[in-house]
């Protein structure tokens, strides 16, 4: 692994950071106040991203994407992490699981998503099945030549803007020595399909404006043409295309931590108590030192995991390590930044309390910290037969 960025990679970082500072930051306060992104703002961000040539930057050139490497895409996500997720959503990174599209699905779903003509959402989580994907109750059964889906999903990000949703549902049960084991199939479901409803979800203290939705399926009828991958092969497409998305949480956490750190560093240098900047006091200066050390460590841990993917090396453990460490680092950094700002850190005149609130969810979604530690330990013990 080379520890320096190429000139092209430096340009990617500079371009995306400038975009976030000029096109995202100015709208953050309004989104916080409204709890949603006004349509005209979202569409303007989307169009500017398309004009910039960065839309669908996680897709290869073969389907019209920019063809960035995993490392380069991690750099993009790191810079986007500095801004409001509700707004950077419109920067446009369709689910790369759409690369599993075949036949007519390519022109109906994949290509429009890459071109920005359609937006997608991914749906796995259910009220009684969060980390336990095989515990899902939403199911599809055969009826003639079609599938009929019944059940619900919740905590579905971006569904309010989605033209179609990528949904994982149970399509059967196998008896195993460890008990019943559900078979999972992935479906592409268009907005407006009879029996399919997208409803507003819960109010979250993290990432206001980046809404979650509840999906309801009531005898929703789908054809085989809407199966993504193979019937009962949901875990295959999931494992091939989705596990690397945990890097996104890690890179976003690093980017947000650097923005928080910049605020804390400036405040510690300017705020005076007892006749001198508070950064002169060891209690503050040592916190600043610890913050930047942890941020740098998380940054390199994350980039090295992305680099391993580019080299075709196993990276499951490294990705899990990056996700758990970066998300927990962000919690520590935002808490320290708030402490340095004192009482004003909790006031909404400053963005510190927002960063503090937003940080909490990173340890939960895309696999909780506990799930990441399970993955790490499993990967370590498996070669030893334990």
C-alpha positions in Angstrom: 0.0 0.0 0.0 1.3 3.4 -1.0 0.7 6.0 1.7 0.6 9.0 -0.6 -2.3 9.9 -2.9 -1.8 10.4 -6.6 -2.4 13.8 -8.2 -5.7 12.5 -9.6 -6.8 11.2 -6.1 -5.8 14.6 -4.6 -8.0 16.3 -7.2 -10.9 14.0 -6.3 -10.6 14.9 -2.6 -10.3 18.6 -3.4 -13.3 18.6 -5.8 -15.7 16.7 -3.5 -14.6 18.8 -0.5 -15.2 22.0 -2.3 -18.6 20.7 -3.5 -19.6 19.8 0.1 -18.5 23.2 1.4 -20.2 25.2 -1.3 -23.3 23.1 -2.1 -24.1 21.3 1.2 -23.0 23.4 4.1 -25.2 26.4 3.2 -28.4 24.3 3.4 -27.7 22.4 6.6 -29.4 24.7 9.0 -32.6 24.8 7.0 -32.7 21.0 6.7 -32.2 20.8 10.5 -35.1 23.2 11.0 -37.5 21.6 8.5 -36.6 17.9 9.1 -36.6 17.3 5.4 -34.8 18.5 2.2 -36.9 20.8 0.0 -37.3 19.2 -3.3 -35.8 22.0 -5.3 -32.6 21.9 -3.2 -32.2 18.2 -3.5 -32.7 18.2 -7.3 -30.3 21.1 -7.6 -27.6 19.2 -5.7 -28.3 16.1 -7.9 -28.0 18.0 -11.1 -24.7 19.7 -10.1 -23.3 16.3 -9.2 -24.3 15.0 -12.6 -22.7 18.0 -14.2 -19.5 17.4 -12.2 -19.4 13.8 -13.5 -19.4 12.3 -10.0 -22.9 10.8 -10.0 -22.9 7.0 -9.4 -19.2 7.2 -8.6 -19.4 3.7 -7.1 -20.1 2.2 -10.5 -17.6 1.0 -13.2 -17.1 2.7 -16.6 -18.7 -0.3 -18.3 -22.2 0.9 -17.2 -21.5 4.6 -17.4 -20.0 5.3 -14.0 -16.7 7.1 -13.4 -14.9 3.9 -12.7 -13.3 4.8 -9.4 -11.3 2.3 -7.5 -12.5 1.2 -4.0 -9.9 3.5 -2.5 -10.9 6.4 -4.6 -14.6 5.9 -3.8 -13.6 5.8 -0.1 -12.0 9.2 -0.5 -15.2 10.5 -2.1 -17.3 9.1 0.8 -14.9 10.5 3.4 -15.4 14.0 2.1 -19.1 13.6 1.8 -19.1 12.6 5.4 -18.3 16.2 6.3 -21.8 17.2 5.2 -25.4 16.6 6.1 -26.4 13.1 5.1 -29.9 14.3 4.1 -28.2 16.6 1.5 -25.3 14.4 0.4 -27.9 11.7 -0.4 -28.5 13.6 -3.6 -24.9 13.4 -4.6 -26.1 10.0 -5.9 -24.5 6.7 -5.0 -27.0 4.0 -6.1 -26.8 0.6 -4.5 -24.0 -1.3 -6.2 -26.0 -4.5 -5.8 -27.7 -3.3 -9.0 -24.7 -4.7 -10.8 -26.4 -8.0 -10.3 -29.1 -6.9 -12.8 -29.6 -9.2 -15.8 -31.5 -9.0 -19.1 -34.3 -6.4 -19.2 -33.4 -5.4 -15.6 -30.3 -3.6 -16.9 -32.3 -1.0 -18.9 -35.2 -0.8 -16.4 -33.2 -0.4 -13.2 -29.4 -0.4 -13.5 -28.8 2.1 -16.2 -31.5 4.7 -15.1 -30.0 4.5 -11.6 -26.5 5.2 -12.9 -27.8 8.1 -15.1 -29.7 9.6 -12.3 -33.0 9.1 -13.9 -34.3 6.8 -11.1 -33.4 6.6 -7.4 -33.3 3.4 -5.4 -33.5 2.3 -1.7 -32.4 -0.9 0.0 -34.8 -2.7 2.4 -33.7 -5.5 4.7 -34.5 -4.5 8.3 -37.7 -5.4 10.0 -39.2 -4.5 13.4 -38.4 -8.0 14.8 -35.3 -8.8 12.6 -32.5 -6.2 12.7 -29.1 -7.9 12.8 -30.8 -11.3 12.4 -31.5 -11.1 8.7 -32.7 -14.7 8.6 -35.2 -13.8 11.2 -37.2 -11.7 8.8 -41.0 -12.4 8.6 -41.7 -10.5 5.4 -42.2 -13.3 2.9 -43.0 -14.1 -0.7 -45.0 -17.2 -1.7 -45.7 -18.7 -5.1 -49.1 -18.1 -6.6 -49.4 -19.4 -10.1 -46.4 -17.9 -12.0 -46.0 -14.9 -9.7 -44.8 -14.1 -6.2 -47.1 -12.6 -3.6 -45.3 -10.6 -0.8 -46.8 -9.8 2.6 -45.1 -8.2 5.5 -43.2 -5.0 6.4 -39.8 -3.3 6.6 -38.7 -0.4 8.6 -35.7 2.0 9.1 -35.5 2.2 5.3 -33.3 5.1 4.3 -34.0 7.1 1.2 -37.3 5.3 0.4 -39.2 8.6 0.3 -37.3 9.6 -2.8 -37.0 6.1 -4.4 -38.5 5.1 -7.7 -37.9 1.5 -6.8 -36.8 -0.5 -3.8 -34.4 -3.4 -3.6 -36.2 -5.7 -1.1 -34.9 -8.9 0.6 -37.7 -11.3 1.7 -38.0 -14.9 2.9 -39.1 -17.4 0.2 -38.9 -20.7 2.0 -37.5 -22.6 5.0 -34.9 -25.4 5.1 -34.6 -27.8 8.0 -31.0 -27.9 9.3 -29.3 -29.5 12.3 -29.4 -26.1 13.9 -33.1 -25.7 13.3 -35.2 -24.0 10.5 -33.2 -21.8 8.2 -35.0 -19.3 6.0 -34.1 -18.9 2.3 -33.9 -15.3 1.2 -34.6 -13.8 -2.2 -34.0 -10.2 -3.5 -36.7 -8.4 -5.4 -36.9 -5.1 -7.4 -40.2 -3.4 -6.5 -41.4 -0.3 -8.3 -43.1 2.5 -6.4 -46.8 2.4 -7.2 -47.0 -1.4 -7.5 -50.4 -2.5 -6.1 -50.1 -3.7 -2.6 -46.9 -1.8 -1.9 -46.9 1.3 0.3 -44.1 3.6 1.4 -45.0 5.4 4.6 -43.1 7.9 6.7 -41.1 6.3 9.5 -39.9 7.4 12.9 -38.4 10.7 14.0 -34.7 10.2 14.7 -32.4 12.5 16.6 -29.6 11.5 14.3 -29.3 13.0 10.8 -32.5 15.1 10.8 -33.8 15.3 7.2 -32.3 12.0 6.3 -35.6 10.2 6.8 -36.4 6.6 7.3 -39.5 4.9 5.9 -41.7 2.0 6.7 -42.6 -0.3 3.8 -45.9 -2.3 3.8 -46.6 -5.3 1.5 -50.2 -6.4 1.3 -50.6 -9.2 -1.3 -48.1 -7.4 -3.5 -47.8 -9.4 -6.7 -44.4 -9.6 -8.5 -43.2 -11.6 -11.5 -40.0 -13.6 -11.8 -38.6 -10.7 -13.9 -38.3 -8.7 -10.7 -36.1 -11.2 -8.9 -32.5 -9.8 -8.6 -30.1 -12.7 -8.8 -31.4 -16.2 -8.3 -34.5 -17.3 -6.4 -33.4 -18.2 -2.8 -30.0 -16.6 -3.7 -30.5 -13.4 -1.7 -27.5 -14.1 0.5 -25.3 -14.7 -2.6 -26.0 -11.2 -4.0 -25.8 -9.7 -0.5 -22.4 -11.2 0.2 -21.0 -10.3 -3.2 -22.2 -6.7 -3.4 -23.2 -5.4 0.0 -20.6 -6.3 2.6 -18.2 -3.5 1.4 -20.8 -0.8 2.1 -19.6 -0.9 5.7 -16.6 1.0 4.4 -19.0 3.9 3.7 -20.0 4.2 7.4 -16.3 4.2 8.3 -15.3 6.8 5.7 -18.2 9.0 6.6 -17.3 8.8 10.2 -13.7 9.9 9.5 -14.8 12.8 7.4 -17.3 14.0 10.0 -14.7 13.6 12.7 -12.3 15.8 10.8 -14.9 18.5 10.5 -15.7 18.3 14.2 -12.0 18.4 15.0 -11.5 21.6 13.0 -14.2 23.3 15.1 -12.6 22.1 18.3 -9.1 23.1 17.3 -10.1 26.6 16.3 -12.2 27.1 19.4 -9.4 25.9 21.7 -7.0 28.3 20.0 -9.4 31.3 20.2 -11.4 30.8 23.4 -9.6 32.5 26.3 -9.9 31.7 30.0 -7.6 33.0 32.8 -5.8 35.2 30.3 -4.8 32.6 27.8 -6.3 30.3 25.1 -7.8 27.2 26.6 -5.7 25.1 24.2 -2.8 26.0 26.5 -4.3 24.0 29.3 -3.1 20.4 29.4 -6.7 19.2 30.0 -7.7 20.6 26.6 -4.4 20.1 24.6 -4.2 16.5 25.5 -7.8 15.9 24.3 -6.9 17.6 21.0 -3.8 15.3 20.6 -5.9 12.2 21.3 -8.6 13.3 18.9 -6.3 13.8 15.9 -4.4 10.5 16.7 -7.6 8.5 16.7 -8.9 10.2 13.5 -5.7 9.5 11.6 -5.7 5.9 12.9 -9.3 5.4 11.7 -8.5 7.1 8.4 -5.7 4.7 7.5 -7.5 1.7 8.8 -10.4 2.5 6.5 -8.3 3.3 3.4 -6.2 0.1 3.9 -9.4 -2.0 3.9 -10.5 -0.3 0.6 -7.0 -0.8 -0.8 -7.3 -4.6 0.0 -10.5 -4.7 -2.1 -8.6 -3.1 -5.0 -5.9 -5.8 -4.7 -8.4 -8.6 -4.7 -7.4 -9.5 -1.1 -9.7 -10.8 1.6 -11.0 -7.8 3.5 -14.0 -8.9 5.5 -12.2 -8.6 8.9 -10.5 -5.4 7.9 -13.7 -3.8 6.8 -15.4 -4.8 10.1 -12.4 -3.4 12.0 -12.6 -0.1 10.1 -16.4 0.2 10.7 -16.4 -0.5 14.4 -13.3 1.6 15.1 -14.2 4.6 13.0 -17.8 4.8 14.3 -16.7 4.5 17.9 -13.9 7.0 17.3 -16.5 9.5 16.0 -18.5 9.2 19.2 -15.4 9.9 21.3 -14.3 12.8 19.1 -17.7 14.5 19.0 -18.1 14.1 22.8 -14.7 15.6 23.4 -15.4 18.5 21.0 -18.6 19.2 22.8 -16.7 19.2 26.2 -14.2 21.6 24.8 -16.9 24.0 23.7 -18.6 23.8 27.1 -22.2 24.8 27.5 -22.3 26.4 24.1 -21.5 23.0 22.6 -25.1 22.0 23.5 -26.7 25.0 21.9 -28.1 24.9 18.4 -26.3 28.1 17.5 -23.3 25.9 16.8 -23.3 22.6 14.8 -21.5 20.7 17.6 -24.6 19.3 19.2 -25.8 18.1 15.7 -22.5 16.3 15.1 -22.9 14.7 18.6 -26.4 13.5 17.9 -25.6 12.3 14.4 -22.6 10.3 15.6 -24.8 7.9 17.7 -26.4 6.0 14.8 -23.1 5.1 13.2 -22.6 2.3 15.7 -25.9 0.8 14.9 -26.7 0.8 11.2 -25.0 -1.3 8.5 -24.2 -3.8 11.3 -23.9 -2.9 15.0 -20.6 -2.7 16.8 -21.4 -6.0 18.3 -21.9 -7.6 14.9 -18.6 -6.2 13.6 -16.8 -7.7 16.6 -18.5 -11.0 15.9 -17.2 -10.8 12.3 -13.7 -10.0 13.4 -13.5 -12.7 16.0 -15.1 -15.3 13.7 -12.5 -14.5 11.0 -9.7 -14.9 13.5 -10.9 -18.2 15.0 -12.1 -19.9 11.8 -8.6 -20.8 10.5 -7.9 -22.4 13.9 -11.1 -24.6 13.7 -12.5 -22.9 16.7 
